[in-house]
Amino acid sequence: MSLSPLTGIIEEDKVFVDFGEHEGKSILEVSDCHPEYYSFLIERKEDGQCTIRRSKDKTFRLYVSRTLN
């Protein structure tokens, strides 16, 4: 089993984007159809700006925090 650079041990088809134009798409779908956006999300994770939360409906949602400088 390999780790996802974005979701870690959670399978990419189980985590959904919860913002922006790709809202509702799985991370797996984003990686296949929008590789440049997938790279952007990985960069945000490396900067500590991504969070995966489990919703009340037991799905995993990816959020990117916006910080002010």
HTML snippet that shows the backbone in 3Dmol.js (N, CA, C, O; Angstrom):
<script src="https://3Dmol.org/build/3Dmol-min.js"></script>
<div id="view" style="width:600px;height:400px;position:relative"></div>
<script>
const pdb = `
ATOM      1  N   MET A   1       0.836  -1.177   0.000  1.00  0.00           N
ATOM      2  CA  MET A   1       0.000   0.000   0.000  1.00  0.00           C
ATOM      3  C   MET A   1       0.883   1.243   0.000  1.00  0.00           C
ATOM      4  O   MET A   1       1.750   1.398   0.860  1.00  0.00           O
ATOM      5  N   SER A   2       0.659   2.119  -0.962  1.00  0.00           N
ATOM      6  CA  SER A   2       1.455   3.340  -1.023  1.00  0.00           C
ATOM      7  C   SER A   2       0.650   4.507  -0.451  1.00  0.00           C
ATOM      8  O   SER A   2      -0.581   4.507  -0.488  1.00  0.00           O
ATOM      9  N   LEU A   3       1.351   5.481   0.066  1.00  0.00           N
ATOM     10  CA  LEU A   3       0.716   6.660   0.647  1.00  0.00           C
ATOM     11  C   LEU A   3       0.509   7.731  -0.411  1.00  0.00           C
ATOM     12  O   LEU A   3       1.367   7.951  -1.266  1.00  0.00           O
ATOM     13  N   SER A   4      -0.608   8.375  -0.344  1.00  0.00           N
ATOM     14  CA  SER A   4      -0.886   9.499  -1.239  1.00  0.00           C
ATOM     15  C   SER A   4      -0.111  10.719  -0.738  1.00  0.00           C
ATOM     16  O   SER A   4      -0.042  10.947   0.470  1.00  0.00           O
ATOM     17  N   PRO A   5       0.473  11.504  -1.645  1.00  0.00           N
ATOM     18  CA  PRO A   5       1.159  12.715  -1.196  1.00  0.00           C
ATOM     19  C   PRO A   5       0.194  13.759  -0.633  1.00  0.00           C
ATOM     20  O   PRO A   5       0.617  14.711   0.023  1.00  0.00           O
ATOM     21  N   LEU A   6      -1.093  13.579  -0.890  1.00  0.00           N
ATOM     22  CA  LEU A   6      -2.080  14.557  -0.443  1.00  0.00           C
ATOM     23  C   LEU A   6      -2.946  14.041   0.705  1.00  0.00           C
ATOM     24  O   LEU A   6      -3.216  14.779   1.652  1.00  0.00           O
ATOM     25  N   THR A   7      -3.381  12.790   0.632  1.00  0.00           N
ATOM     26  CA  THR A   7      -4.311  12.277   1.635  1.00  0.00           C
ATOM     27  C   THR A   7      -3.689  11.293   2.616  1.00  0.00           C
ATOM     28  O   THR A   7      -4.349  10.854   3.558  1.00  0.00           O
ATOM     29  N   GLY A   8      -2.435  10.947   2.403  1.00  0.00           N
ATOM     30  CA  GLY A   8      -1.777  10.011   3.315  1.00  0.00           C
ATOM     31  C   GLY A   8      -2.353   8.617   3.189  1.00  0.00           C
ATOM     32  O   GLY A   8      -2.380   8.052   2.096  1.00  0.00           O
ATOM     33  N   ILE A   9      -2.818   8.051   4.310  1.00  0.00           N
ATOM     34  CA  ILE A   9      -3.311   6.670   4.299  1.00  0.00           C
ATOM     35  C   ILE A   9      -4.753   6.555   3.815  1.00  0.00           C
ATOM     36  O   ILE A   9      -5.217   5.450   3.534  1.00  0.00           O
ATOM     37  N   ILE A  10      -5.474   7.677   3.713  1.00  0.00           N
ATOM     38  CA  ILE A  10      -6.859   7.651   3.239  1.00  0.00           C
ATOM     39  C   ILE A  10      -6.839   7.589   1.709  1.00  0.00           C
ATOM     40  O   ILE A  10      -6.114   8.339   1.055  1.00  0.00           O
ATOM     41  N   GLU A  11      -7.638   6.693   1.157  1.00  0.00           N
ATOM     42  CA  GLU A  11      -7.682   6.538  -0.305  1.00  0.00           C
ATOM     43  C   GLU A  11      -8.196   7.820  -0.953  1.00  0.00           C
ATOM     44  O   GLU A  11      -9.123   8.454  -0.448  1.00  0.00           O
ATOM     45  N   GLU A  12      -7.589   8.194  -2.071  1.00  0.00           N
ATOM     46  CA  GLU A  12      -7.929   9.448  -2.741  1.00  0.00           C
ATOM     47  C   GLU A  12      -9.364   9.480  -3.261  1.00  0.00           C
ATOM     48  O   GLU A  12      -9.931  10.561  -3.419  1.00  0.00           O
ATOM     49  N   ASP A  13      -9.956   8.331  -3.526  1.00  0.00           N
ATOM     50  CA  ASP A  13     -11.345   8.331  -3.991  1.00  0.00           C
ATOM     51  C   ASP A  13     -12.343   8.496  -2.850  1.00  0.00           C
ATOM     52  O   ASP A  13     -13.549   8.571  -3.085  1.00  0.00           O
ATOM     53  N   LYS A  14     -11.844   8.554  -1.610  1.00  0.00           N
ATOM     54  CA  LYS A  14     -12.702   8.723  -0.432  1.00  0.00           C
ATOM     55  C   LYS A  14     -12.670  10.147   0.120  1.00  0.00           C
ATOM     56  O   LYS A  14     -13.395  10.462   1.064  1.00  0.00           O
ATOM     57  N   VAL A  15     -11.829  11.015  -0.467  1.00  0.00           N
ATOM     58  CA  VAL A  15     -11.682  12.397   0.006  1.00  0.00           C
ATOM     59  C   VAL A  15     -12.168  13.332  -1.096  1.00  0.00           C
ATOM     60  O   VAL A  15     -11.790  13.187  -2.259  1.00  0.00           O
ATOM     61  N   PHE A  16     -13.016  14.298  -0.718  1.00  0.00           N
ATOM     62  CA  PHE A  16     -13.629  15.194  -1.689  1.00  0.00           C
ATOM     63  C   PHE A  16     -13.233  16.641  -1.415  1.00  0.00           C
ATOM     64  O   PHE A  16     -13.124  17.062  -0.263  1.00  0.00           O
ATOM     65  N   VAL A  17     -13.023  17.388  -2.486  1.00  0.00           N
ATOM     66  CA  VAL A  17     -12.707  18.811  -2.380  1.00  0.00           C
ATOM     67  C   VAL A  17     -13.965  19.528  -1.901  1.00  0.00           C
ATOM     68  O   VAL A  17     -15.056  19.259  -2.404  1.00  0.00           O
ATOM     69  N   ASP A  18     -13.829  20.426  -0.949  1.00  0.00           N
ATOM     70  CA  ASP A  18     -14.987  21.101  -0.366  1.00  0.00           C
ATOM     71  C   ASP A  18     -14.972  22.607  -0.611  1.00  0.00           C
ATOM     72  O   ASP A  18     -15.459  23.375   0.218  1.00  0.00           O
ATOM     73  N   PHE A  19     -14.418  23.032  -1.743  1.00  0.00           N
ATOM     74  CA  PHE A  19     -14.363  24.457  -2.048  1.00  0.00           C
ATOM     75  C   PHE A  19     -14.068  24.644  -3.531  1.00  0.00           C
ATOM     76  O   PHE A  19     -13.616  23.722  -4.210  1.00  0.00           O
ATOM     77  N   GLY A  20     -14.329  25.839  -4.018  1.00  0.00           N
ATOM     78  CA  GLY A  20     -13.917  26.240  -5.359  1.00  0.00           C
ATOM     79  C   GLY A  20     -14.612  25.513  -6.495  1.00  0.00           C
ATOM     80  O   GLY A  20     -15.632  24.848  -6.313  1.00  0.00           O
ATOM     81  N   GLU A  21     -14.025  25.661  -7.670  1.00  0.00           N
ATOM     82  CA  GLU A  21     -14.625  25.108  -8.886  1.00  0.00           C
ATOM     83  C   GLU A  21     -14.610  23.591  -8.929  1.00  0.00           C
ATOM     84  O   GLU A  21     -15.352  22.998  -9.712  1.00  0.00           O
ATOM     85  N   HIS A  22     -13.784  22.941  -8.106  1.00  0.00           N
ATOM     86  CA  HIS A  22     -13.704  21.478  -8.090  1.00  0.00           C
ATOM     87  C   HIS A  22     -14.463  20.880  -6.910  1.00  0.00           C
ATOM     88  O   HIS A  22     -14.285  19.705  -6.589  1.00  0.00           O
ATOM     89  N   GLU A  23     -15.295  21.671  -6.274  1.00  0.00           N
ATOM     90  CA  GLU A  23     -16.061  21.213  -5.111  1.00  0.00           C
ATOM     91  C   GLU A  23     -16.887  19.977  -5.469  1.00  0.00           C
ATOM     92  O   GLU A  23     -17.567  19.940  -6.494  1.00  0.00           O
ATOM     93  N   GLY A  24     -16.810  18.970  -4.602  1.00  0.00           N
ATOM     94  CA  GLY A  24     -17.557  17.733  -4.812  1.00  0.00           C
ATOM     95  C   GLY A  24     -16.807  16.659  -5.570  1.00  0.00           C
ATOM     96  O   GLY A  24     -17.251  15.511  -5.610  1.00  0.00           O
ATOM     97  N   LYS A  25     -15.676  17.005  -6.174  1.00  0.00           N
ATOM     98  CA  LYS A  25     -14.877  16.021  -6.907  1.00  0.00           C
ATOM     99  C   LYS A  25     -13.942  15.317  -5.930  1.00  0.00           C
ATOM    100  O   LYS A  25     -13.457  15.912  -4.968  1.00  0.00           O
ATOM    101  N   SER A  26     -13.705  14.044  -6.198  1.00  0.00           N
ATOM    102  CA  SER A  26     -12.756  13.306  -5.360  1.00  0.00           C
ATOM    103  C   SER A  26     -11.332  13.737  -5.717  1.00  0.00           C
ATOM    104  O   SER A  26     -11.071  14.242  -6.809  1.00  0.00           O
ATOM    105  N   ILE A  27     -10.443  13.527  -4.786  1.00  0.00           N
ATOM    106  CA  ILE A  27      -9.031  13.840  -5.029  1.00  0.00           C
ATOM    107  C   ILE A  27      -8.505  12.983  -6.175  1.00  0.00           C
ATOM    108  O   ILE A  27      -7.675  13.441  -6.961  1.00  0.00           O
ATOM    109  N   LEU A  28      -8.977  11.751  -6.277  1.00  0.00           N
ATOM    110  CA  LEU A  28      -8.564  10.876  -7.381  1.00  0.00           C
ATOM    111  C   LEU A  28      -8.989  11.467  -8.722  1.00  0.00           C
ATOM    112  O   LEU A  28      -8.208  11.470  -9.673  1.00  0.00           O
ATOM    113  N   GLU A  29     -10.217  11.965  -8.803  1.00  0.00           N
ATOM    114  CA  GLU A  29     -10.695  12.582 -10.040  1.00  0.00           C
ATOM    115  C   GLU A  29      -9.886  13.831 -10.377  1.00  0.00           C
ATOM    116  O   GLU A  29      -9.551  14.061 -11.540  1.00  0.00           O
ATOM    117  N   VAL A  30      -9.573  14.634  -9.370  1.00  0.00           N
ATOM    118  CA  VAL A  30      -8.763  15.838  -9.588  1.00  0.00           C
ATOM    119  C   VAL A  30      -7.378  15.458 -10.100  1.00  0.00           C
ATOM    120  O   VAL A  30      -6.862  16.089 -11.022  1.00  0.00           O
ATOM    121  N   SER A  31      -6.775  14.429  -9.505  1.00  0.00           N
ATOM    122  CA  SER A  31      -5.430  14.023  -9.940  1.00  0.00           C
ATOM    123  C   SER A  31      -5.425  13.522 -11.383  1.00  0.00           C
ATOM    124  O   SER A  31      -4.454  13.733 -12.110  1.00  0.00           O
ATOM    125  N   ASP A  32      -6.514  12.856 -11.804  1.00  0.00           N
ATOM    126  CA  ASP A  32      -6.606  12.344 -13.176  1.00  0.00           C
ATOM    127  C   ASP A  32      -6.922  13.439 -14.189  1.00  0.00           C
ATOM    128  O   ASP A  32      -6.308  13.498 -15.255  1.00  0.00           O
ATOM    129  N   CYS A  33      -7.876  14.302 -13.859  1.00  0.00           N
ATOM    130  CA  CYS A  33      -8.394  15.274 -14.832  1.00  0.00           C
ATOM    131  C   CYS A  33      -7.751  16.655 -14.750  1.00  0.00           C
ATOM    132  O   CYS A  33      -7.750  17.401 -15.730  1.00  0.00           O
ATOM    133  N   HIS A  34      -7.208  16.995 -13.595  1.00  0.00           N
ATOM    134  CA  HIS A  34      -6.643  18.331 -13.383  1.00  0.00           C
ATOM    135  C   HIS A  34      -5.307  18.223 -12.642  1.00  0.00           C
ATOM    136  O   HIS A  34      -5.208  18.652 -11.492  1.00  0.00           O
ATOM    137  N   PRO A  35      -4.282  17.661 -13.281  1.00  0.00           N
ATOM    138  CA  PRO A  35      -3.011  17.425 -12.588  1.00  0.00           C
ATOM    139  C   PRO A  35      -2.348  18.701 -12.071  1.00  0.00           C
ATOM    140  O   PRO A  35      -1.644  18.657 -11.062  1.00  0.00           O
ATOM    141  N   GLU A  36      -2.560  19.845 -12.746  1.00  0.00           N
ATOM    142  CA  GLU A  36      -1.959  21.089 -12.278  1.00  0.00           C
ATOM    143  C   GLU A  36      -2.603  21.539 -10.966  1.00  0.00           C
ATOM    144  O   GLU A  36      -1.918  22.075 -10.094  1.00  0.00           O
ATOM    145  N   TYR A  37      -3.896  21.329 -10.820  1.00  0.00           N
ATOM    146  CA  TYR A  37      -4.587  21.676  -9.578  1.00  0.00           C
ATOM    147  C   TYR A  37      -4.198  20.712  -8.467  1.00  0.00           C
ATOM    148  O   TYR A  37      -4.068  21.113  -7.310  1.00  0.00           O
ATOM    149  N   TYR A  38      -4.012  19.448  -8.812  1.00  0.00           N
ATOM    150  CA  TYR A  38      -3.546  18.448  -7.849  1.00  0.00           C
ATOM    151  C   TYR A  38      -2.179  18.852  -7.302  1.00  0.00           C
ATOM    152  O   TYR A  38      -1.933  18.739  -6.101  1.00  0.00           O
ATOM    153  N   SER A  39      -1.300  19.319  -8.170  1.00  0.00           N
ATOM    154  CA  SER A  39       0.024  19.793  -7.735  1.00  0.00           C
ATOM    155  C   SER A  39      -0.097  20.997  -6.814  1.00  0.00           C
ATOM    156  O   SER A  39       0.636  21.110  -5.832  1.00  0.00           O
ATOM    157  N   PHE A  40      -1.033  21.905  -7.134  1.00  0.00           N
ATOM    158  CA  PHE A  40      -1.302  23.064  -6.281  1.00  0.00           C
ATOM    159  C   PHE A  40      -1.730  22.607  -4.885  1.00  0.00           C
ATOM    160  O   PHE A  40      -1.267  23.155  -3.885  1.00  0.00           O
ATOM    161  N   LEU A  41      -2.608  21.609  -4.815  1.00  0.00           N
ATOM    162  CA  LEU A  41      -3.066  21.113  -3.518  1.00  0.00           C
ATOM    163  C   LEU A  41      -1.928  20.482  -2.722  1.00  0.00           C
ATOM    164  O   LEU A  41      -1.848  20.645  -1.504  1.00  0.00           O
ATOM    165  N   ILE A  42      -1.051  19.764  -3.413  1.00  0.00           N
ATOM    166  CA  ILE A  42       0.115  19.173  -2.737  1.00  0.00           C
ATOM    167  C   ILE A  42       1.004  20.269  -2.165  1.00  0.00           C
ATOM    168  O   ILE A  42       1.497  20.146  -1.043  1.00  0.00           O
ATOM    169  N   GLU A  43       1.213  21.344  -2.932  1.00  0.00           N
ATOM    170  CA  GLU A  43       2.011  22.473  -2.433  1.00  0.00           C
ATOM    171  C   GLU A  43       1.376  23.074  -1.178  1.00  0.00           C
ATOM    172  O   GLU A  43       2.077  23.391  -0.217  1.00  0.00           O
ATOM    173  N   ARG A  44       0.068  23.229  -1.187  1.00  0.00           N
ATOM    174  CA  ARG A  44      -0.631  23.778  -0.020  1.00  0.00           C
ATOM    175  C   ARG A  44      -0.491  22.853   1.183  1.00  0.00           C
ATOM    176  O   ARG A  44      -0.360  23.320   2.314  1.00  0.00           O
ATOM    177  N   LYS A  45      -0.518  21.540   0.942  1.00  0.00           N
ATOM    178  CA  LYS A  45      -0.343  20.589   2.042  1.00  0.00           C
ATOM    179  C   LYS A  45       1.056  20.713   2.623  1.00  0.00           C
ATOM    180  O   LYS A  45       1.233  20.701   3.842  1.00  0.00           O
ATOM    181  N   GLU A  46       2.047  20.832   1.752  1.00  0.00           N
ATOM    182  CA  GLU A  46       3.423  20.957   2.217  1.00  0.00           C
ATOM    183  C   GLU A  46       3.635  22.243   3.010  1.00  0.00           C
ATOM    184  O   GLU A  46       4.495  22.307   3.888  1.00  0.00           O
ATOM    185  N   ASP A  47       2.830  23.282   2.687  1.00  0.00           N
ATOM    186  CA  ASP A  47       2.896  24.549   3.428  1.00  0.00           C
ATOM    187  C   ASP A  47       2.069  24.511   4.711  1.00  0.00           C
ATOM    188  O   ASP A  47       2.049  25.485   5.463  1.00  0.00           O
ATOM    189  N   GLY A  48       1.384  23.389   4.966  1.00  0.00           N
ATOM    190  CA  GLY A  48       0.573  23.256   6.167  1.00  0.00           C
ATOM    191  C   GLY A  48      -0.777  23.930   6.064  1.00  0.00           C
ATOM    192  O   GLY A  48      -1.373  24.266   7.088  1.00  0.00           O
ATOM    193  N   GLN A  49      -1.281  24.139   4.846  1.00  0.00           N
ATOM    194  CA  GLN A  49      -2.544  24.847   4.662  1.00  0.00           C
ATOM    195  C   GLN A  49      -3.703  23.939   4.271  1.00  0.00           C
ATOM    196  O   GLN A  49      -4.793  24.441   3.995  1.00  0.00           O
ATOM    197  N   CYS A  50      -3.514  22.631   4.239  1.00  0.00           N
ATOM    198  CA  CYS A  50      -4.591  21.694   3.905  1.00  0.00           C
ATOM    199  C   CYS A  50      -5.031  20.940   5.143  1.00  0.00           C
ATOM    200  O   CYS A  50      -4.224  20.586   6.002  1.00  0.00           O
ATOM    201  N   THR A  51      -6.335  20.704   5.212  1.00  0.00           N
ATOM    202  CA  THR A  51      -6.917  19.936   6.299  1.00  0.00           C
ATOM    203  C   THR A  51      -7.919  18.961   5.715  1.00  0.00           C
ATOM    204  O   THR A  51      -8.696  19.311   4.827  1.00  0.00           O
ATOM    205  N   ILE A  52      -7.897  17.735   6.218  1.00  0.00           N
ATOM    206  CA  ILE A  52      -8.923  16.762   5.855  1.00  0.00           C
ATOM    207  C   ILE A  52      -9.767  16.548   7.099  1.00  0.00           C
ATOM    208  O   ILE A  52      -9.255  16.216   8.169  1.00  0.00           O
ATOM    209  N   ARG A  53     -11.069  16.744   6.940  1.00  0.00           N
ATOM    210  CA  ARG A  53     -12.005  16.566   8.050  1.00  0.00           C
ATOM    211  C   ARG A  53     -13.049  15.532   7.664  1.00  0.00           C
ATOM    212  O   ARG A  53     -13.409  15.377   6.497  1.00  0.00           O
ATOM    213  N   ARG A  54     -13.516  14.836   8.677  1.00  0.00           N
ATOM    214  CA  ARG A  54     -14.608  13.885   8.457  1.00  0.00           C
ATOM    215  C   ARG A  54     -15.923  14.591   8.768  1.00  0.00           C
ATOM    216  O   ARG A  54     -16.104  15.126   9.861  1.00  0.00           O
ATOM    217  N   SER A  55     -16.831  14.589   7.808  1.00  0.00           N
ATOM    218  CA  SER A  55     -18.118  15.269   7.958  1.00  0.00           C
ATOM    219  C   SER A  55     -19.092  14.410   8.749  1.00  0.00           C
ATOM    220  O   SER A  55     -18.823  13.242   9.030  1.00  0.00           O
ATOM    221  N   LYS A  56     -20.219  15.000   9.103  1.00  0.00           N
ATOM    222  CA  LYS A  56     -21.266  14.262   9.816  1.00  0.00           C
ATOM    223  C   LYS A  56     -21.789  13.088   9.005  1.00  0.00           C
ATOM    224  O   LYS A  56     -22.213  12.077   9.564  1.00  0.00           O
ATOM    225  N   ASP A  57     -21.756  13.227   7.667  1.00  0.00           N
ATOM    226  CA  ASP A  57     -22.205  12.122   6.814  1.00  0.00           C
ATOM    227  C   ASP A  57     -21.101  11.086   6.589  1.00  0.00           C
ATOM    228  O   ASP A  57     -21.227  10.206   5.737  1.00  0.00           O
ATOM    229  N   LYS A  58     -20.025  11.204   7.360  1.00  0.00           N
ATOM    230  CA  LYS A  58     -18.898  10.257   7.383  1.00  0.00           C
ATOM    231  C   LYS A  58     -18.062  10.261   6.112  1.00  0.00           C
ATOM    232  O   LYS A  58     -17.336   9.302   5.849  1.00  0.00           O
ATOM    233  N   THR A  59     -18.155  11.331   5.315  1.00  0.00           N
ATOM    234  CA  THR A  59     -17.262  11.486   4.172  1.00  0.00           C
ATOM    235  C   THR A  59     -16.086  12.357   4.613  1.00  0.00           C
ATOM    236  O   THR A  59     -16.186  13.114   5.578  1.00  0.00           O
ATOM    237  N   PHE A  60     -14.986  12.238   3.898  1.00  0.00           N
ATOM    238  CA  PHE A  60     -13.812  13.048   4.178  1.00  0.00           C
ATOM    239  C   PHE A  60     -13.798  14.232   3.223  1.00  0.00           C
ATOM    240  O   PHE A  60     -14.001  14.065   2.020  1.00  0.00           O
ATOM    241  N   ARG A  61     -13.562  15.421   3.751  1.00  0.00           N
ATOM    242  CA  ARG A  61     -13.547  16.658   2.966  1.00  0.00           C
ATOM    243  C   ARG A  61     -12.187  17.333   3.107  1.00  0.00           C
ATOM    244  O   ARG A  61     -11.631  17.412   4.202  1.00  0.00           O
ATOM    245  N   LEU A  62     -11.661  17.816   1.987  1.00  0.00           N
ATOM    246  CA  LEU A  62     -10.391  18.533   1.977  1.00  0.00           C
ATOM    247  C   LEU A  62     -10.661  20.036   1.978  1.00  0.00           C
ATOM    248  O   LEU A  62     -11.436  20.542   1.167  1.00  0.00           O
ATOM    249  N   TYR A  63     -10.023  20.723   2.883  1.00  0.00           N
ATOM    250  CA  TYR A  63     -10.132  22.176   2.983  1.00  0.00           C
ATOM    251  C   TYR A  63      -8.742  22.776   2.837  1.00  0.00           C
ATOM    252  O   TYR A  63      -7.752  22.171   3.248  1.00  0.00           O
ATOM    253  N   VAL A  64      -8.670  23.958   2.257  1.00  0.00           N
ATOM    254  CA  VAL A  64      -7.421  24.726   2.218  1.00  0.00           C
ATOM    255  C   VAL A  64      -7.677  25.989   2.997  1.00  0.00           C
ATOM    256  O   VAL A  64      -8.591  26.749   2.677  1.00  0.00           O
ATOM    257  N   SER A  65      -6.863  26.224   4.034  1.00  0.00           N
ATOM    258  CA  SER A  65      -7.041  27.432   4.821  1.00  0.00           C
ATOM    259  C   SER A  65      -6.379  28.599   4.127  1.00  0.00           C
ATOM    260  O   SER A  65      -5.360  28.447   3.452  1.00  0.00           O
ATOM    261  N   ARG A  66      -6.963  29.752   4.300  1.00  0.00           N
ATOM    262  CA  ARG A  66      -6.403  30.970   3.726  1.00  0.00           C
ATOM    263  C   ARG A  66      -5.888  31.823   4.886  1.00  0.00           C
ATOM    264  O   ARG A  66      -6.641  32.209   5.780  1.00  0.00           O
ATOM    265  N   THR A  67      -4.609  32.100   4.847  1.00  0.00           N
ATOM    266  CA  THR A  67      -4.024  32.905   5.912  1.00  0.00           C
ATOM    267  C   THR A  67      -3.622  34.267   5.372  1.00  0.00           C
ATOM    268  O   THR A  67      -3.238  34.402   4.210  1.00  0.00           O
ATOM    269  N   LEU A  68      -3.715  35.251   6.210  1.00  0.00           N
ATOM    270  CA  LEU A  68      -3.318  36.607   5.825  1.00  0.00           C
ATOM    271  C   LEU A  68      -1.882  36.835   6.280  1.00  0.00           C
ATOM    272  O   LEU A  68      -1.498  36.424   7.375  1.00  0.00           O
ATOM    273  N   ASN A  69      -1.103  37.480   5.449  1.00  0.00           N
ATOM    274  CA  ASN A  69       0.294  37.765   5.807  1.00  0.00           C
ATOM    275  C   ASN A  69       0.382  39.111   6.473  1.00  0.00           C
ATOM    276  O   ASN A  69       1.471  39.541   6.853  1.00  0.00           O
TER     277      ASN A  69
END
`;
const viewer = $3Dmol.createViewer("view");
viewer.addModel(pdb, "pdb");
viewer.setStyle({}, {cartoon: {color: "spectrum"}});
viewer.zoomTo();
viewer.render();
</script>
